[in-house]
Amino acid sequence: MARRLVTVFGGSGFIGRTLVRRLAAQGWVVRAAVQDPTAGEFLKPMGDVGQVTPLRADITDPAAVAMAVAGADAVVNLVGILYERGARSFENIHVKGAATVAAAAKAAGVAKLVHVSALGADKNSEAAYARSKAAGEEAVLTAFPGATIIRPSVVFGPDDDFFNRFGKMAMVSPVLPVFTADGFKPVCGDGGVSIDLFGSGGPIFQPVHVGDVAAAIANVLDDPRLAGKVYELGGPRRYSMKEIMELVLQVTGQECRLMPVPFGLGMIQAAFLQLMPKPMLTRDQVRLMKTDNVVRGGKPGLAELGITPTAAEAILPLYMNRYGKHNRRPTGEAA
């Protein structure tokens, strides 16, 4: 039986490395299309000798993309960015790059294309990130009408950029922020008037485990009946931002205080933080948080893909303990 060949754009990334390992275990020959093949060498041991091959292919380079998909049975595009820098803009990566991959896959006669977008993709969003994700989906489906779209919520796992970010903050900061649109409101009760600092607790998230996202993609590639649809992936529980921060403190044992931050103040802070080489926060990310990041129904999800969602509480202790009290670096100690 001939082995199936899949090209995974973004194969060395957070979701990519988990997906590559899973596909290799299922017998796929994997081309991991990455910007730096040398940095992607760690992927090779995930399969047998010669089964996993990193190759250079920037999705903004049509010629490189065409070479990467040539002869492939399936293509997966995982490439995305959280902030813009120079030519790596949302338009170039999420829209034009996604269209380039889809058009090349169609021209090469690829049978299946899976495009990973994001929950909350919306052409009418206030956030440029969400608008670009929606435009990217449209561009992909125009070029490759039978493509499958995967929209995950915030993805968590050992190398995530969500819980890890807050874990790092908890080690060095006395406070963790909770963005809120309805905090600082007076509340009248039997004991008089008090101030509700957090209101409803800020934006709502439905974190989904990286292993579940990889399993979803693999299942779509394996079963023709699952292809050609839009899937929205969320975990088993929804959390307010306040509950997310409380969970971080619970699993790390840190004793930070939670600080309510009105969105207006958050925009001011982000104006400075987004100037960092790797921004801790951008103004567009603040705009994005004004909309809850949850599965809203009407689209198939993990259940329809035969996957039981993994609870964050079961996984976070396995990697967030690195941010525990015993790891707090004394003031003035070099990293």
Secondary structure, DSSP 4 states (H G I P E B T S, - for coil): -PPPEEEEETTTSHHHHHHHHHHHHTT-EEEEEES-TTTTGGGGGGSSTTTEEEEE--TT-HHHHHHHHTT-SEEEE----SS-BTTB-HIIIIIIIHHHHHHHHHHTT-SEEEEE--TT--TT-SSHHHHHHHHHHHHHHHH-TT-EEEEE-SEESTT-SSHHHHHHHHHH-SEEEEEESS-SEEEEETTEEEEESSTT-S-EE--EEHHHHHHHHHHHHH-GGG-SSEEEE--S--EEHHHHHHHHHHHH---PEEEEEEHHHHHHHHHHHTTSSS-S--HHHHHHTTS-BS--SSS--TGGGT-PPPPHHHHHHHHGGGGSGGGPPPTT---
